[in-house]
């Protein structure tokens, strides 16, 4: 009852905020994967022209999203009446004062049927961005069709829907009731896209931005400092939103150069023995893990190593999805496949071994990092990928960093996270 009361109060404050400040545009981001990178890319580009609010952290639930929209910190103690009263006072002040932003970029999450549609009972985004429809939270959704219905709900309650053409199967277009739809991606099928000219792992992509609004005979160049074709899609989304909100090609071209990877999202780091570390440890899903592997394969290196942690929240599909990822492990392109966690050991590792890969499995990411340190060759490339809860593959990379001080470039390094991880590893 207490939680329901708080949630209703917060939603009412958000309604009141947009009624009082109709000039403020809401850009909402949903999807199976890529939400955080897309949200951050959009906010980065729009900040070139607009006053933008994007709350750091995962403010994407029904309790936290309203606070992210209003720019209010989540209480340390959710059971404290006093802290919630402080939040309510801050919300009332935010509503009554002149708007401090022109655009709010907000991530919306869902792990159960109907949660996304509920956001539509009090939000009407100017632009709703759907990043992907891939297996997620399958212990609750069970089928990919249910996932699609959930995520596309954002498109249907937004004024304009912006859909990732690459990572959303065309058959799900039947679920769209909103006729105001644009597509983005990294292939020619998308209306808004990026055409790659050249790539260097140290500097990223030399590319051209393509949009219907740009002059056909006038190329819009851009230097994009991300790694992996799938990492270009958040940049495409940011370009699309920027065009729709009236930014010029020149403003957008300059702004995308400011986009850098979120910690733990295909972030390139220096490793020992002049190695290159690809830190993709923020989280993992079948789609993102497969894309990360393909990126690793595309890089020239004397030795490639994949550290692959278990993918959580896959429910009954866990065995199938881990085996599928194991089958993507190519012995001709990987020197070692190193797994972390029970599901990866039970299902991914045997599939990779069956393909002929050298495989080593560990319960602890720290032990996995120690093993890789022992087999690492000069100028190798190491990819680390894994789910957050009870996997923490970033700790494997910590062992391999060129400088110990670079550990602050890894995800989940706050004192609170360190305490959680220390307890986890001590109990293995």
N, C-alpha and C positions, 0 to 999 in steps of 0.2 A: 504493500500500500504506500509506504514512504517513497519508494523508488518511482512508482507511477505518479504520485503527486509532484515530485521533483521534475520528472520528465515533462509532464503537462505544463508546468510553470515555465520551463525553459522554452518549450515550443511556442507558447503564447508570447513570450518575450521576443522571439524571432519574428513571429507574425507582426507584432507591434513595430518592430524595428523597420521592416520593409514597408509597412504602411506609412510610417513617418518619413522614411528616406527612400522613396520610389526611384530616385536617381541612381542609387547604388545597384550595380549589376552583380548578380550571383552566377559564377561559373562552377558547376558541380561536376565531379569526376567519379565515375564508378567503373567496375570491371573486375574480372577474375584476377588479372595480374597487371602490374605497371601503373597502379593508381598513384603511388607516392612520387615516382619519377615524373609522371605526366603532370601531376599537380604542381610540382616544383618547377618544371620546365615552363609551364604556362605562367606561373607567378613571376618567374625570372624575366620572361620576354615582356609581359605586360608592364612590369615595373619601369621599363624604359620610357613609358609615356604616362602611366596612370599611378595614382596612389593605390596600392594593393595590400590587402590583408590575406596572409596565408599563415595559419597557426602551425608552428613546428610540432612534430609528433603525430601520433595516430589519433586525431580527434575525429573519428569517423563512425562512432556508434550513436544510438539515439540519445544517450546521455551526454556524450562529449561533442557531437557535431554542432549542436546549438551554441555551445561555448566557443568552438572554433570560429563560427560565423560572427559571433559578437566580439571575438578577441579577448576572451576572459579565460584565465587559467583554471584548469580542472582542480577541484579541492584535493588536498593531500589525504584527508579523511572523509570519505563519502558518507560516513555515518554521523558526521558532526552537523547538528542543526545550525550551530553558530557559523560554520564555514559556508553552508548553503545560504544563510541569510546574507552573508558578505557577497556571495555571488549574485544574489537577487538585487542587492543595492547597486552593484556594478552594472548589471543589465539595465536597470531603470535609468541609470546615468547615461549609458551608451545610447539609449533610445531618445532621451530628452535633449542631448547635446547635438550640435551640428555634425553631420557625417564626417568622419575622419579619413574615409577611404572612398574611392570611386568604384573599385572592383573587389569582390571577395572571391577567392578561389578555395573551394571546400571539397574535400574527399568524403565520399559516402560509402560505408561498408555494409555488408550483409553476410550473415552466415546461416540464416534460416529463412524459409519461405515467407514472403510478405513483408519483410523488413524494409526493402527498398521502396515498395509501394507506400509504406507508411510515411516515408520522408515527403512524398507527394501530397500528403494531407496538409502540410504547412509550408512547403517550399514550392516556388515556381521559378526555377533557374532561367536566366536569359539564355544560357547555353549549357547543355548537358553532354558531357563527353563520356563515351563508353569505350574503354580501352581494349577489352578482350572478353571472349567467352570461351573458357577452357575449364577443365575439371578443377573444382575448388570446394572445400567443405562438404565433400561427397558423403560424409556420414549423416548429413542432414538433407542435402539436395538429392542425392542418389542418382539422378540422371542429368546428362548435359542439357537436355531440353528444359528441365526445371531451372538450371543455372541461367540459361538464356532468358527465360521469362522473368527471372528476378532482376538481372542486370539491365535488360532493355526497358524495364519499368521507368528508369531515369529518363531515357530518351522520350518516353511517351508523356511525362509530365513536365518536360522542359519546353520553352518556346522554340528553341532550335536544338536539334540533336546533331551531334558530331560523332561519327562512328568510325572505328578503326576497321578499314576494309581488309587488312591483312589477317587479322586474328579473330574475325567474327565470320562464321560460315554464312554464305549467302542465303541458305535455307531459313535462317532466323529472321530474315526481312519480313516474313509474314506476321511476325509478332509486333511489328511497328504499326501504331495507330497515328503517330505524328507524321504528317506529310512533309514537314519542314526539316529535311535531313541533308547533311553533307558528309562526305567520306574523306578520310585521310589515310596515309600509309606510305610504304616505301616502294610500292609497285605502281605500274602504269594504270592499274584498275582504279586507283584512288584519284579523286579530283584534286586534292591537296597533297603534294608529295615532294620528296627530295630526290634529286638525281645525283648520284655519286660520280665525281670526276677522278678523285685520287684518295688514297688513304695511307696514313702513317701512324703506327701505334703510339708514338710519342705526342703527336699533334692532332690526331683525329682525321676527320673527313674534309676534303675540299669538295664542295657540292654546290648545286644550284637549287633554289627554291622555286617550286612550280605551283601556281594557283590561278584559277580562272580570272581573277581580278587583275593579275599582272599582265602587262603588255606582252603579247605573244612573241614579238621579235626583240624583247629586252630581257636578257638573262639576269636573274637576281642571285648573285654569288653569296656563299656563306662558308665560313670555317666553323665546323661543328666538332667540339672536343669531347666526343663520346666514343665508346667501343662497342661494335656489334651492330648488325643491321637492325635487330630488334630494339636497340637503344636509340635508333633514329626516330622511332614511332612517337615517343613523347615529344620530340622536337617538332615533328609534323603536326601533332595536336596543338602545340603552342603556336605554331605559325598560323594554323587555321583559325584559332580563337582570336589571335591578334588581328588577322584580316577582317574578321567579322565585327570586331570592335573598333575598326577604323584606323589601324596603324598602317603607315606607308611601307612599301617594299624596303626602302632604305632603313627605316627604323627597325623593321623586323630582322633584316640582314645583320645589322649591328648587334641587335639584342640576343640573337641565338648564339653568338660567340661567347656570351656570358654564361651559357648553360654548362654546368659541370656535373659529373655523376654524383648522385646522393651516396653517402657512405654505405658501402655494402652492395652497391648496384653497379656492376661492371666497372669498378674503379681500378685503374692501373696504378700499381705500386712497385717500388724498387725492392728487389729481394737480394739475398746473399748470393755470392758467386755471379754477380751481374745478371741475375735472373729477373724475369718480369712476372709479377703476381697479379692475377685478375681476381679482384675481390668482389664476388657476387653472393656474399653470405647473408644478406639482409633477410632473405626468405627463399623458399623454393617451391616450385610446382612443376608438373610435367612439361608444360609449354616453355617456361622460362629456363628450366634446366637443359632441355633439348636445344634451345636457341643458344645458350651459353656454350654448350659443347661444340656446336657448329662454328661459333666464333673462334673458339680455341683451335679448331682444325684449320681455319683459314689463315692462321698466323705461321710464318716461317720461323722454325726454331729447331735446334739440334735435339731437343728433348721436350716432350709435352707430358704433363702429369695432370690428371683430373682427380681432385678431392671431392667426392660426392657424398653428401650427408642424406639421411633419410628425409623423405617428403611427408610431412604430417597432414592430418585431416583429410585423407583420401578415402577413409571408410572401406567399404567392400572392394573398391577398385585399387587398393594399395598394391597388392601383389602384381596385378596386371600392369600398372603404371611404372612400378620399379623395374619389372622385367623389361618393359619397353625401353626405359632409359638405359638399362644394361645392354640391350641389343644395339643401341646407338654408339656404344663404346667400340671404337675401331682399333684393333691391335696394330694396324699399319700406321696409325697416327698418334697413338698413345703409348708411352713407355710404361706407365703405371696407371691403374685405376685404384684409388685408395678410398674405401668407404668408411663412413662414420654413422653409427646407430644401428639398431636392430633390424628395421625394415630393409635398409640398404644391404645389410649383411645377408639377410635371408633370401632376398629376391633379386636385387640389382647385381650383387657380386657373382652369383652363379651364372646369370645370363651373360655377364661380361667375360667370365672365364670360358663359357661355352663358345664364345666368339674367338677365343685365343688370346685374350688380354692377360697381362700379368696383374693380379689383383691381391690387395692386402686389406684386411678389414680390422676396424678398431671400434671399441665402445666410446673412447674418448678422443675428441678432436685434438687435444694436446699431444696425445700419443701419436696420432696420425701425422701431425706436423713434425714431430721428432723423427718419424720414419722417413718422411719426404726429405728432410734435411740431410739424412744419411745417404740417400740415393741420388740427390740433386746433382746435375751436371752444370758446367758453365753455360750461361746464357739460355737456360731452360725457361719455359713458360709454364706456369702453374695456375690452374683454375681451381677456385674453391667455391662450392655451392652447397647449400643445405637449408633446411627449415630452421626457424628460430628456436622453438621450444625443445629443450633437452638435446640439442644438436650442437649449436654454437661453433660452426666451422671457422668462424673468424679467429678462434683461438689456435687453429692449426697454422694460419698465416702469420700469427704473431711470432711464432718460432722462426719464420723464414724471412722476416723483414730485414732490410739492409741496415736500418737504424732502429734501436729500441724505442726511440722517441716517436717513431712513425706509428706506434700503436694507437695514437689518438686519431689516426686517419681511418681506423677500423670502426665498425658499427658496435654498439652496445658496450661502450667503455666507461660509462658513468659509474660512480661509486655504488649506486643502487644495483646496476647490472652486474658489477664485479662481485658484489656480495651474493647475488643469486647464483652466479656461475661457480663461485668458489664452493658453495654448499653442494651444488650439483656434482661437480667433479670429485669432491671429497667423498661422496657416497657411491661412486661407481665401483 
